[in-house]
Amino acid sequence: MILQLRFLNVCLLIYKFSIEIEVFMCESYISLSVEYLHQK
């Protein structure tokens, strides 16, 4: 039971981390696109 809980914790951490990375990538992509559009 404790092992399952720890596994779940690890999964949640990884999930949270991956979401943060995706959000960061999306923000970077959007800001790059905006800069590119402004340069045109």
C-alpha positions in Angstrom: 0.0 0.0 0.0 2.8 2.5 0.9 4.6 1.5 -2.2 1.5 2.3 -4.3 1.2 5.7 -2.6 4.8 6.5 -3.3 4.4 5.4 -6.9 1.4 7.7 -7.2 3.3 10.6 -5.7 6.1 10.1 -8.3 3.5 9.9 -11.1 1.9 13.1 -9.9 5.3 14.9 -9.7 6.2 13.8 -13.2 2.8 14.8 -14.4 3.0 18.2 -12.8 6.6 18.7 -14.1 5.6 17.8 -17.7 2.6 20.2 -17.6 4.9 23.0 -16.5 7.3 22.2 -19.3 4.5 22.1 -21.9 3.2 25.4 -20.6 6.7 26.9 -20.8 7.1 25.6 -24.3 3.8 27.0 -25.4 4.6 30.4 -23.9 8.0 30.4 -25.6 6.4 29.4 -28.9 3.7 32.1 -28.6 6.2 34.8 -27.7 8.5 33.8 -30.6 5.6 33.8 -33.0 4.5 37.3 -31.8 8.1 38.6 -32.2 8.2 37.1 -35.7 5.0 38.7 -36.6 6.1 42.1 -35.4 9.3 41.9 -37.4 7.4 41.4 -40.7 
